C-alpha cells in the first residue's frame, strides 16, 4: 500500500519554491500595495489581522519598521472595529484574511469604509467574501492552499510584507539599491536554510517521538521577528496536539 501523504506536509515543503518565485517577482507582487502606500505619503502602518494571519504579520513587523523607516502596528480585527480605530485613523491600514472569509476581518473592512478610507483587503483567495467588502483586494502570492490549518500561507504572508517593505523602502529612498539587493539575497538564503531544516526534521521527530508525543504543555520563547514564528507554533500545537501552548 502506498504511503499516505499529509496535505499539510506537502504545503510546508512547497513553501520554499513559491517563496523564491515571489522574491524574484517582488516588484510586481507588491506594486499595487506599494503604489497606494507611496501615493498616500503615509508615515505609519496598521495591519489588521488575527490568528495565523496575525502571526505571519508579526514575523514581518520588525523587518518592516527597519526597511520602511515608519511605525508599524498589528491590531486584531475586533480591537480595531470596536475600540482603537481612532488611534490609527491616519495610518496606512490594511486588513488580512488568508481565506478571505473571516467575519471579524470583514467587519474591519466595513469599519474602514465607515471612516471614509479605502478598504484594502489582503488575501490568498480573491474569489471569497472579501471581494464583496474590500474596495481593493490584493493577492499576496500563495497560489493555493486548501488545508484549513494554514502553513505555506503563513510563511508567504510574512515574506509578502517583507518584500513590500523592501520595495517601498527603496522607492521612498529609505534604503539604497545595494541594501535592497543584499536583503533580497538574504531572504533567498533563508529559504535555502528552510529546506535544510525540512530535510533533517523527520529524523529529529523519530529520535524524540516519545517526548514530543507525551507533552502536556509547551512554552515557546523568542523575540523580534521570531516571535511571530513561536506564536504560530503555539497555535498549531494547540490546534493539532490539543495541549496548552504559550508563546
Phi, psi and omega in degrees: 000135180293145179293132179285131180261140177275130180299320179300318179298319179297319180293320177301316184285338180274349184300315183301318182297317179292323179299316180296322175297318181293323178296315179297327185257024191298322181298312181292317182301321186254002187301316184297313181290323179293321178301313182296316181298313184289318179297329179279352180051045182284152176239009178203153184231138172235122178252120182262116185199155176220167178061222180297328177296320177294318182295318177296320177295316180303326180292340183257348191298313180298320177299315181298315180300319184292316190262352172257336179072029180226169175286134177231126182235144174249133182224140178288153180302319181296314179298317179297312186293321190251346186230297198252016181298331180293337180284341184237021186298335180263000180283163165281111188250130173229151179244133182247133168214114183298322180281335186074017184228003183293121184294325180292326177288324176297321175300322179294320176299318178299318181296320179300318177296320177300328180282356180081019181251163176287126181273110183253121179249129178252127188208164173263358185222094184290345184263009180264195191298335181306326184298337181273351185235334181274139172290324179226128175252137180234126177273125185267008167095037177274325184081299178199138169203105183268344179292125182295330176275084190302140180229293178305321182298326180292313180299314184286336174292314176303315179297318180303313181292327176294317178293321174302316180299317181293316181293316179292319180298320179290317184290333178269356180084009179288328175233152180271166183304319182296320179292318177304310182294322180294319180292324175294322177297319179295321178297320177298318179298322180300322181282339171290321176295319176309313181294324178294320178296316179301325183293326183264352185298316181303318179294323178297315180296316179299320182292325187247022187299325180297312180294316184293325184275354181247011180295139175254336178203158180222142169239122182249125189241134176192170177221168179063215181299330181293343178297323177299322180294319181286332173297317178291322176299318179294320179297314181295321179297319179294317183289317192259324179267346179060043178233164176289122179227124189237121175275000000 
